[in-house]
Amino acid sequence: MPLSRPRPSAPTSSQPPAKRPTILLTGGAGVLGRALIEELSPDFGIVCLRHRTPVNDHRVREVRADLLEPGLGLTRADFTRLIAEVDLVVHSAAATNWKAEPAQIRRANLDGTIAMLGLAARAEAPFFHMSTAFVANPLAPEEQERFPGAAAYLASKTAAEQVVRDAPVPGVIMRPSVVMGDSVTGRIAGMQGLTRALGSIVKGQVPVLPGTPDARIDMVPQDIVARAVGDLMRAGVTGGEYWLTAGTEALLQREVVDTCLEFADQWGPRPHPPRLIPLESVHRLLLPLIEGPTFPESLRRRFQTYAELLLVFQRALPFESSLGSPHCGTAPSKDDLRRALVRNLAAWSTGRGGMRTRLRPGTAQDTAARSQPSPATHTQELAS
């Protein structure tokens, strides 16, 4: 039966208010997890499983747990109470640090999903699995060898999707692309790798970037993704696979770079635009060059990180997109995404690593930046 937004009404003694369904959420301290809490808390009770990082949100109840321990590391009584309480499971936690050991990434993302599926089966609760659109971007063999963390991440998310399909509980697979900050405020709970890359373009610290001008960089604001998830849940959807992506509206790499340079104009002289290098040249010439002993270590690390991100996060062809389909949020236009990117840059400029002090007083970017509180410093973690 579809879950609808409750209509406000004064409770009476003969008609007590209906109990809200309870969601068990993992990854609540992460970027997308916090957006999901914002979206879902008006309609659902939320219990957050967390390991190290507290969620610290009065709208949720926190349970400390470990997805990689038997029974989630809970006592038998606590585990039994949790099963009895849960109506829906949303598994958003993931190991996203590509610098970790590949075996650790795979264990966290695959075994963590298996553990949550086991809980959902015991609770007879539909399972909503947060995957990634970039399962459609398998790395070439030479990329897997050079970037083992990214390869392990993509392989683990692909394997986790399969166990969701094979599980004996109703399952919904959701595939967001790069999750950027809020489309209105630009704020984001943690500094993502791509955010750092965009900030470095604004600062003029990136002389070259891998990829062609027309490669798509599919980014979707966190509130757009969260609204799609909320709409699916409120509509009672309990199966299917949904692409939470910009699709054909995704910004091209040259459009992203131009937007960053236009934003940098508000600071002072526009930095020199980075040179875009075809991917085959990156592998054949550039990466071997920067791995040599004469290349500065700081620049080597920065370029390797951005090369890894952009090799995974760009596509020639557009992703499928389910946004705007029935019960799946709204589809942003290219102009919407460009405005959201500017707001994200304005919010970034106020935080650690930004250049707030160099914004020219009175400019549109300065006004936008002054209206943004400093972003929180929480980072996404696996509840394990």
C-alpha positions in Angstrom: 0.0 0.0 0.0 1.5 3.4 -1.0 3.0 5.5 1.8 1.6 9.0 1.5 2.6 12.2 3.3 0.3 12.4 6.4 -2.1 15.3 6.4 -2.0 17.4 9.6 -5.0 16.8 11.8 -5.8 17.2 15.4 -5.8 13.7 17.1 -8.9 12.7 19.0 -9.3 10.2 21.7 -11.3 7.9 19.4 -8.9 8.3 16.5 -5.2 8.2 17.6 -2.6 9.3 15.0 -1.4 6.5 12.8 2.1 5.1 13.6 4.7 6.3 11.1 6.6 3.5 9.4 10.2 3.0 10.7 13.2 3.1 8.5 16.5 1.5 9.4 19.2 3.6 7.7 22.9 2.9 7.4 25.4 5.7 6.3 23.3 8.4 8.1 26.5 10.4 8.8 27.5 10.6 5.2 26.7 13.1 2.5 23.7 11.3 1.1 22.7 9.9 4.4 22.2 13.3 5.9 20.2 14.4 2.8 18.0 11.3 3.3 17.3 12.2 6.9 16.2 15.7 5.8 13.9 14.2 3.2 12.5 11.2 5.1 12.1 12.5 8.7 8.8 14.2 8.1 7.1 11.0 7.1 9.1 8.2 8.8 10.6 7.3 12.1 14.3 6.8 11.5 16.8 4.5 13.3 20.4 5.0 12.2 23.0 2.3 12.5 26.4 3.9 13.0 29.9 2.8 13.9 32.4 5.5 14.5 30.8 8.8 13.4 27.8 10.0 15.4 24.9 11.3 13.4 23.9 13.8 16.1 20.5 14.6 14.7 17.5 14.9 17.0 15.2 13.5 14.3 16.8 10.1 14.5 17.6 7.4 17.0 21.1 6.1 16.8 22.2 2.5 17.4 25.9 1.7 17.5 26.6 -1.3 15.4 29.2 -3.2 13.3 27.9 -4.6 10.0 30.8 -7.0 9.8 30.2 -8.6 13.2 27.7 -11.4 13.9 24.4 -9.9 14.8 25.8 -6.5 13.9 27.7 -6.6 17.1 24.4 -6.1 19.1 23.2 -8.2 22.0 20.6 -10.7 21.1 17.9 -8.7 22.9 18.8 -5.5 21.1 18.9 -7.2 17.7 15.5 -8.8 18.3 14.0 -5.5 19.3 15.5 -3.8 16.2 14.0 -6.5 13.9 10.6 -6.0 15.5 10.7 -2.2 15.0 11.9 -2.0 11.4 9.4 -1.6 8.5 11.9 -0.6 5.7 15.7 -0.9 5.4 17.8 1.7 3.5 21.4 0.7 3.1 23.4 3.8 2.1 26.7 3.1 3.9 29.7 2.2 1.8 33.4 2.1 1.8 34.3 5.0 -0.5 38.0 5.6 0.3 39.8 4.3 -2.8 43.1 4.5 -0.9 42.1 1.6 1.3 43.1 -2.0 0.6 41.0 -3.5 -2.2 40.1 -6.5 0.0 38.8 -4.2 2.8 36.7 -2.2 0.3 35.2 -5.4 -1.1 34.5 -6.9 2.4 32.9 -3.7 3.6 30.6 -3.1 0.6 29.7 -6.8 -0.2 29.6 -8.3 3.3 28.0 -5.3 4.8 25.2 -5.5 2.2 24.8 -9.3 2.9 24.5 -8.5 6.7 21.8 -5.9 6.1 19.9 -8.2 3.7 19.9 -10.8 6.5 18.4 -8.3 8.9 15.8 -7.2 6.3 14.8 -10.9 5.8 14.3 -11.4 9.5 12.3 -8.2 9.7 10.3 -9.0 6.5 11.2 -5.5 5.4 11.7 -4.2 1.8 15.4 -3.4 1.2 16.5 -0.2 -0.5 20.1 -0.5 -1.7 22.2 2.6 -2.6 24.5 1.5 -5.4 26.2 3.7 -7.9 25.6 4.5 -11.6 29.3 3.9 -12.2 28.8 0.2 -12.1 28.1 0.9 -15.8 31.8 2.2 -16.1 34.0 -0.9 -15.8 37.6 -0.1 -15.8 39.9 -1.4 -18.5 42.6 -3.9 -17.4 45.4 -1.3 -17.3 43.1 1.1 -15.3 42.4 -1.7 -12.8 46.1 -2.3 -12.3 46.9 1.4 -11.9 43.9 2.3 -9.8 43.1 -0.8 -7.6 41.0 1.1 -5.1 38.5 2.4 -7.7 38.4 -1.1 -9.4 37.6 -2.8 -6.1 34.9 -0.2 -5.3 33.2 -0.7 -8.6 33.5 -4.5 -8.5 32.2 -4.6 -4.9 29.1 -2.5 -5.8 28.4 -4.7 -8.8 28.6 -7.8 -6.7 26.4 -6.2 -4.0 23.7 -5.5 -6.6 23.6 -9.1 -7.5 23.1 -10.3 -4.0 20.2 -7.9 -3.6 18.7 -9.3 -6.8 19.2 -12.9 -5.4 17.9 -12.1 -1.9 14.5 -13.5 -0.7 13.3 -10.0 0.3 11.8 -7.3 -2.0 14.7 -5.1 -3.2 15.1 -1.7 -4.8 18.4 -0.9 -6.4 19.1 2.9 -6.7 22.1 4.1 -8.7 23.0 7.8 -8.2 25.8 9.3 -10.1 28.2 11.8 -8.4 26.3 13.3 -5.5 27.0 17.1 -5.2 25.8 19.5 -2.6 22.3 20.9 -2.2 20.8 22.4 -5.3 19.6 25.5 -3.3 22.2 26.1 -0.6 25.1 24.3 -2.2 26.0 22.9 1.1 27.4 19.3 1.5 28.1 17.4 4.7 31.6 16.2 3.6 34.3 17.3 1.2 34.0 14.9 -1.7 36.9 14.1 -4.1 35.2 15.8 -7.0 34.5 18.9 -4.9 38.3 19.1 -4.3 39.0 18.7 -8.0 36.6 21.5 -8.9 38.1 23.7 -6.2 41.5 23.1 -7.6 40.4 24.2 -11.1 39.0 27.4 -9.5 42.4 28.0 -7.8 44.3 27.3 -11.0 46.1 24.3 -9.5 45.3 21.8 -12.2 47.3 22.3 -15.4 45.9 19.2 -17.1 42.8 17.0 -16.8 42.1 13.6 -18.3 39.3 13.4 -20.8 37.8 15.2 -23.8 35.8 18.5 -23.7 32.6 16.6 -24.6 32.9 13.9 -22.0 29.9 13.9 -19.6 30.5 14.5 -15.9 27.2 13.3 -14.5 26.5 15.1 -11.2 23.2 15.3 -9.3 22.4 17.5 -6.2 21.9 15.5 -3.0 18.4 16.8 -2.4 17.3 15.7 -5.9 18.6 12.2 -5.2 17.0 12.1 -1.7 13.7 13.3 -3.0 13.6 10.5 -5.6 14.3 7.9 -2.9 11.6 9.4 -0.7 9.1 9.4 -3.5 9.8 5.7 -4.2 9.3 4.8 -0.6 6.1 6.9 -0.1 4.6 5.4 -3.2 5.1 1.9 -1.8 7.6 0.8 -4.4 9.4 -2.4 -3.3 11.2 -3.6 -6.4 13.1 -2.4 -9.5 16.3 -0.6 -10.5 16.4 3.2 -10.7 19.1 5.4 -12.3 19.3 8.6 -10.2 21.4 10.5 -12.8 21.4 13.6 -15.0 21.3 11.4 -18.1 21.3 13.5 -21.3 21.2 16.7 -19.2 24.6 16.0 -17.7 27.2 18.8 -18.0 30.1 18.2 -20.3 33.6 18.5 -19.0 34.2 21.7 -20.9 31.0 23.2 -19.4 32.1 22.2 -15.9 35.6 23.7 -16.4 34.1 26.9 -17.9 31.7 27.3 -14.9 34.7 26.9 -12.5 36.7 29.5 -14.4 33.8 31.9 -14.5 33.4 31.5 -10.8 37.2 32.2 -10.4 36.7 35.5 -12.2 35.1 36.8 -9.0 38.3 36.3 -7.1 40.6 38.1 -9.4 42.5 37.1 -12.6 41.0 34.1 -14.3 43.4 31.1 -13.9 44.8 29.5 -17.0 42.3 26.8 -18.2 43.5 23.2 -17.7 44.5 21.3 -20.8 42.3 18.4 -21.5 44.2 15.2 -22.4 42.6 12.3 -24.2 42.5 9.2 -22.0 44.8 7.1 -24.2 47.4 9.8 -23.8 46.9 9.8 -20.1 47.8 6.1 -19.8 50.5 6.1 -22.5 52.3 9.3 -21.7 51.2 11.4 -18.8 50.8 8.9 -15.9 54.2 7.3 -16.7 55.8 10.8 -16.8 54.4 11.9 -13.4 55.4 8.7 -11.7 59.0 9.5 -12.5 61.4 10.8 -9.8 61.7 14.3 -11.2 58.0 15.1 -10.8 57.0 17.0 -7.6 55.4 14.7 -5.1 52.4 17.0 -4.2 51.5 17.5 -7.8 51.9 13.8 -8.6 49.5 12.8 -5.8 47.0 15.5 -6.8 47.0 14.5 -10.5 46.8 10.8 -9.7 43.7 11.4 -7.5 42.0 13.6 -10.1 42.9 11.2 -12.9 41.3 8.3 -10.9 38.2 10.2 -10.2 37.7 11.5 -13.7 38.5 8.2 -15.4 35.6 6.7 -13.4 33.3 9.7 -13.3 33.2 10.6 -17.0 31.3 9.0 -19.9 31.0 9.5 -23.6 27.4 8.3 -23.7 24.7 9.5 -21.3 23.5 7.3 -18.4 20.0 6.1 -18.3 17.9 8.3 -16.0 14.8 7.4 -14.0 14.4 10.9 -12.5 11.1 12.4 -13.5 9.5 9.0 -14.1 6.5 8.0 -11.9 7.3 8.0 -8.2 10.9 9.0 -8.8 11.5 12.7 -8.1 12.1 15.3 -10.7 14.6 15.5 -13.6 16.9 18.5 -13.4 17.7 20.4 -16.6 21.2 21.3 -17.7 20.6 24.9 -16.5 19.4 23.6 -13.1 22.7 21.6 -12.8 24.8 24.6 -13.9 23.1 26.8 -11.2 23.6 24.1 -8.6 27.3 23.8 -9.5 27.7 27.6 -9.0 26.0 27.3 -5.6 28.2 24.4 -4.7 31.3 26.4 -5.5 30.0 29.3 -3.5 29.5 27.0 -0.5 32.9 25.4 -1.0 34.5 28.8 -1.1 33.4 29.5 2.5 34.8 26.3 3.9 38.2 24.8 4.6 40.1 24.8 1.4 38.1 27.5 -0.2 39.1 31.1 -1.0 36.4 33.1 0.6 38.8 36.0 1.4 39.6 36.5 -2.2 36.1 37.0 -3.5 35.4 40.5 -4.7 33.0 42.4 -2.4 29.6 43.0 -3.9 29.8 40.3 -6.6 27.0 37.7 -7.0 29.4 35.0 -5.8 30.4 37.1 -2.8 26.7 37.6 -1.9 26.0 33.9 -2.4 29.0 32.9 -0.3 28.1 35.2 2.5 24.7 33.6 2.7 26.2 30.1 3.2 27.1 28.8 6.6 30.3 26.8 6.6 29.7 23.2 5.5 29.8 20.5 8.1 32.9 18.4 8.3 31.2 15.0 8.6 32.3 12.3 6.2 30.6 9.2 4.9 31.6 6.0 6.7 30.5 2.5 6.7 28.7 1.5 9.8 31.2 -1.3 10.4 
